[in-house]
Amino acid sequence: MSTALKKPAIPGPGLKKQGVVVLQSFFIFILVSLEIWIRSGAGILSGLVICLVTYGGIEYGRTGTRYVTAVTPPLAYAATVLFYTILTDGVHLSKVGVDFIASLASVAPFLLISAAYGWYQFLNEKAKN
């Protein structure tokens, strides 16, 4: 005899806009900071985190939260990288500028893919309404 385990269903319609922003920002901040601290730079793990939080926001957010889901990951990533860069380099504009642009460039393909997917979902939902 086999018994199937049921996964618990999430009650309710899903996350509100504020919940999507907080969870995406939290996961991006924690995981990107860990990668920058361990590897001394951003890379593929940060890119995958950006893609995963975009997908998670679309899947677990209510209808009407697609705009927030598309906009938050790039902004949260940029804020995290800028904070960590200023923390490590100090307020030297040339160092901060170069390191910040290098971090954005290292995850640019992931940012583009997740932004395109998020905006597609937003525009698709808007067209259906």
N, C-alpha and C positions, 0 to 999 in steps of 0.2 A: 504494500500500500504506500502510496506517495501522498504527502500532504503539501499543498502549495502554500507558500507563505505570501500573505497579502501585504503589500506596501501600504503604509498609512497615507490616506488621502489628505491633502491640504484643504482644510475647511475654508470656505469663503471664496470670493472671486479672485484674489491674488493681491500682490503688493500695490500700494498706492505710489504716487510719484515720489514722495519723500522716502519711502522705503527702498525704492529702486536706487535713488541717489545715494543714500547712506550705505547700502550694501555694496554697490559698485565701487564707491570711493574707498570704503574700508578694505575690500579685498585688493584693490589696486595698490593702495598705500602700503599694506602689510607685505604683500608678495613682491612688489617692485623694490621696496626698501631692502628686503632680504636679499634679493638678487644683486642689487647694487652694492650692498655691504659685503656679500660673499665673493662676487666676481669682479668688483670694482668697476662695474659698468652694466648697462642694460643690454638685454639680448633677447634670445628666442623665448625664454620663460616669461618675460614681461609682455611680449607680443601675444603669446598664448593666453595669458591672463586677461589681456584686453579683449581678445576674441571671445573667451569664455564668459566674461561678465556681460558682454553685449548680448550674447545668446541667452544667458540666464535672465537678464532683464526683460527680454522679449518673451521668454517662456513663462516666467513667473509674475510678470506685471499684469495689471488689469488692462482692459481696453482703455485707450486714451493715454497710456504711459509710454508710447513708442517714441515720442519726441525726446523725452527725458532720457530714455534708454540710448538713443543715438548720440546725444550731445554730451552726456556725462563722462564716458570713458576717456576721450581725448583730453578733456579739461582736467580730470582727476589725475591722469598720467602726467600731464605737463606741470601741474601744481606739485605733485610728489617729487618729480625730478628736479624742479627748480628749488624746492625746499631742501632736498638732500644735497644738491650742488652748492647752495649757499652755505649749508652747514659744514661741508667738507672743505670748500675752497675759500671761504670767507667772502668778503664783499669786494673782490677784485673783478671788475667788469669784464676784462678780457678772458680770464680763466672761466668765469661763470658762463659767459656767452658761448665760448667754444664747447665746454662740457655739456651745456644745455642743448645746443644744436646737435652735437654728436649723439646724445641720448635720444633725441627725437628722430634723428636719421636712422639709428639702429633698429627702431621698431616701425619705421614708416610703412613698410608693406602691410604689417598687421593693422596699423591704424587705418590705412586706406580700405582694407578688406572689411574690417568691422564697421567703419563708418558707412561704406556702401551698403552693407547688409542692413544696418540700422535704419538708414534713410529709406532704403527700399521698403522695409516693413512699415515705416511711418507713412510713406506716400501711398502704399497699397491699402493700409487701413483707412486713410483719409479718402481715397477714391471709392472705397466700398460704402462709406457713409455718404 
